[in-house]
């Protein structure tokens, strides 16, 4: 009996938004609008702007360490769901996605960088540490 071999199809993205769609939208939805009870919306400029200069550090920490625990965002509870670390991307893709989230969805001038990702990997911020960074604007 012969085994069926399917061709490997590379997924290619040309823009940071397309990378977000490939790697993040399954949970955070198209355009980062979120999925109630599953994954919070990321298109919340007030949140990202309230984080201020800490926004890139926070996002790098979440991308590297993931996120879990009780969050209430815009009246919706997110409890017990675990966002795993983003492991299916290259650092270059993480930088593009992170910068797109910060600038397009967060309406900030912040950007993701290799240094921020490296620092997050070295320090491995805990989910509790990341939740503590969140401003009380939701």
Buried (B, 14 or more C-beta within 10 A) or exposed (E): EEEEEEEEEEEEBEEBBBBBBBBBBEBBBEBBBBBBEBBBBBBBEEBBBBBEEBBBBBBBBBBBBBBBBEBEBEEBEBEEBEBEBBEEBEBEBBBBBBBBBBBBBBEBEBBBBEEBBEBBBEBEBEBEEBEEBBBEEB
